[in-house]
Amino acid sequence: MVEDKVPIDYVSQVSAPAPLPGAENVLITLSAKDRRTQLADRVSTKKNGYGMEMARIISTNDVVDLVRTSVEREFKAQGFRIGPGGVAVTIELQNFYNNFQLGLVTGTALADVSFGLKVRDATGAQLYAHDYSGSAKIDDIMMMTGDNAKAALQKALAAAVKQVVDDTALQQVLLSTLTRSSRGS
């Protein structure tokens, strides 16, 4: 069986937020690393009607970069500036996978996207670390193929990134880097 190749996109679940006061004065340097320990060569696996694995499902775009640009997009929407020389935010992708489950007549796509996020100041001292995880379930699918995996993974990615957007402790740490840098001047 031939592997499926699908482009996975970020579809935001966040309604246009008002920029955070002071965020325009915070510069973030954003990077991402792949920390997946298994199945890093695929985002899912096709299965037949008996639940047997058939072929890999691969993303045509780099999912590590997709997670980074998704978080970057939401940081920009909150008013933060992205560029070199800012407070270092590192994303460590832990899981980006969809698993199909066979039902009596139809199947289910179960997707999970999880990553850690760390904030470090200019000295390298860690200011914040948190893990984010989003999952999605799509029931009543007839074919366990790339298009169904893509739909579930996009929902799971959006759910994980929404947790970053809603994390007020992260926002406070990022905004506090402004006062740290102004005190050091």
LINLIN-V788962 format. One record per residue. N is the residue number from 0. SS is DSSP state (helix for helix, strand for strand, loop for the rest). PHI is phi in radians with two decimals (none if undefined). PSI is psi in radians with two decimals (* if undefined). Layout:
N&SS&PHI&PSI, N&SS&PHI&PSI
This chain:
0&loop&none&2.52, 1&loop&-1.50&2.40, 2&loop&-1.18&2.63, 3&strand&-1.63&2.48, 4&strand&-2.16&2.14, 5&strand&-2.28&2.47, 6&loop&-1.47&2.22, 7&loop&-1.81&2.30, 8&loop&-2.01&2.85, 9&loop&-1.71&2.12, 10&loop&-2.03&1.80, 11&loop&-1.08&2.45, 12&loop&-1.77&0.11, 13&loop&-1.70&2.21, 14&loop&-1.27&2.59, 15&loop&-0.86&1.83, 16&loop&-1.38&2.72, 17&loop&-1.32&2.43, 18&loop&-1.00&2.53, 19&loop&-1.28&2.37, 20&loop&-1.04&2.22, 21&loop&1.60&-0.24, 22&helix&-1.10&-0.54, 23&helix&-1.13&-0.28, 24&helix&-1.65&0.03, 25&loop&-1.88&2.16, 26&strand&-1.77&2.23, 27&strand&-1.99&2.29, 28&strand&-1.80&1.96, 29&strand&-1.84&2.29, 30&strand&-2.41&2.86, 31&strand&-2.47&2.58, 32&strand&-2.29&2.59, 33&strand&-1.60&1.97, 34&loop&-1.98&0.29, 35&loop&-1.17&2.34, 36&loop&-1.70&-0.24, 37&loop&-2.59&2.72, 38&loop&1.00&0.57, 39&loop&-1.30&-0.20, 40&loop&-1.56&0.07, 41&loop&-2.76&2.91, 42&loop&-1.95&-0.17, 43&strand&-3.02&-3.12, 44&strand&-2.40&2.28, 45&strand&-1.12&2.55, 46&strand&-2.31&2.66, 47&loop&-1.58&-3.06, 48&loop&-1.17&-0.17, 49&loop&-1.77&0.03, 50&loop&1.48&0.14, 51&loop&-1.40&2.38, 52&strand&-1.19&2.36, 53&strand&-1.99&-0.92, 54&strand&-2.75&2.76, 55&strand&-1.23&2.66, 56&strand&-2.01&2.14, 57&strand&-2.05&2.48, 58&strand&-1.43&2.36, 59&loop&-1.34&-0.24, 60&loop&-2.00&2.76, 61&loop&-1.25&2.00, 62&helix&-1.22&-0.48, 63&helix&-1.13&-0.80, 64&helix&-1.17&-0.62, 65&helix&-1.06&-0.77, 66&helix&-1.12&-0.77, 67&helix&-1.06&-0.84, 68&helix&-1.20&-0.49, 69&helix&-1.18&-0.79, 70&helix&-1.16&-0.72, 71&helix&-1.01&-0.77, 72&helix&-1.02&-0.73, 73&helix&-1.29&-0.62, 74&helix&-1.05&-0.77, 75&helix&-1.08&-0.69, 76&helix&-1.12&-0.52, 77&loop&-1.40&-0.12, 78&loop&1.83&-0.08, 79&loop&-1.26&2.63, 80&strand&-1.69&2.51, 81&strand&-2.01&2.28, 82&loop&3.01&3.07, 83&loop&-1.25&2.61, 84&loop&1.56&0.07, 85&loop&-1.67&-2.97, 86&strand&-1.12&2.36, 87&strand&-1.47&2.11, 88&strand&-2.04&2.11, 89&strand&-2.01&2.29, 90&strand&-1.83&2.30, 91&strand&-2.08&1.83, 92&strand&-1.23&2.17, 93&strand&-1.83&-0.59, 94&strand&-2.70&2.43, 95&strand&-2.65&1.45, 96&strand&-2.62&2.53, 97&strand&-2.01&2.31, 98&strand&-2.04&2.30, 99&strand&-1.61&2.43, 100&strand&-2.10&2.41, 101&strand&-1.52&2.33, 102&loop&-1.89&-2.95, 103&loop&-1.15&-0.81, 104&loop&-2.06&-0.68, 105&loop&-2.13&3.05, 106&strand&-1.98&3.12, 107&strand&-2.32&2.41, 108&strand&-1.76&2.15, 109&strand&-2.07&1.94, 110&strand&-1.93&2.56, 111&strand&-2.42&2.27, 112&strand&-2.19&2.16, 113&strand&-2.45&2.53, 114&strand&-2.72&2.69, 115&strand&-1.73&2.66, 116&strand&-2.30&2.25, 117&strand&-2.16&2.45, 118&strand&-2.02&2.23, 119&strand&-2.22&2.54, 120&loop&-1.48&-3.06, 121&loop&-1.09&-0.44, 122&loop&-1.47&-0.15, 123&loop&1.65&-0.03, 124&loop&-1.23&2.32, 125&strand&-1.31&2.19, 126&strand&-1.74&-0.46, 127&strand&-2.84&2.52, 128&strand&-2.60&2.35, 129&strand&-2.71&2.59, 130&strand&-1.80&2.48, 131&strand&-2.19&2.48, 132&strand&-2.53&2.34, 133&strand&-2.23&2.49, 134&strand&-2.31&2.76, 135&strand&-2.55&2.59, 136&strand&-2.32&2.22, 137&strand&-2.10&2.03, 138&strand&-1.59&2.96, 139&strand&1.02&0.71, 140&strand&-1.58&2.52, 141&loop&-1.63&-0.56, 142&loop&-2.15&2.36, 143&strand&-1.66&1.33, 144&loop&-2.21&-3.13, 145&helix&-1.02&-0.70, 146&helix&-1.10&-0.69, 147&helix&-1.26&-0.64, 148&helix&-1.12&-0.75, 149&helix&-1.01&-0.83, 150&helix&-1.05&-0.76, 151&helix&-1.21&-0.73, 152&helix&-1.14&-0.65, 153&helix&-1.12&-0.68, 154&helix&-1.17&-0.71, 155&helix&-1.16&-0.72, 156&helix&-1.07&-0.80, 157&helix&-1.07&-0.68, 158&helix&-1.16&-0.70, 159&helix&-1.18&-0.76, 160&helix&-1.18&-0.59, 161&helix&-1.07&-0.59, 162&helix&-1.10&-0.64, 163&helix&-1.11&-0.81, 164&helix&-1.07&-0.67, 165&helix&-1.47&-0.05, 166&loop&-1.41&1.67, 167&helix&-1.21&-0.50, 168&helix&-1.13&-0.70, 169&helix&-1.10&-0.79, 170&helix&-1.02&-0.77, 171&helix&-1.11&-0.71, 172&helix&-1.12&-0.80, 173&helix&-1.09&-0.75, 174&helix&-1.21&-0.51, 175&helix&-1.25&-0.36, 176&helix&-1.15&-0.46, 177&helix&-1.14&-0.79, 178&helix&-1.25&-0.56, 179&helix&-1.12&-0.80, 180&helix&-1.24&-0.56, 181&helix&-1.30&-0.48, 182&helix&-1.25&-0.56, 183&helix&-1.34&-0.21, 184&loop&-1.43&*
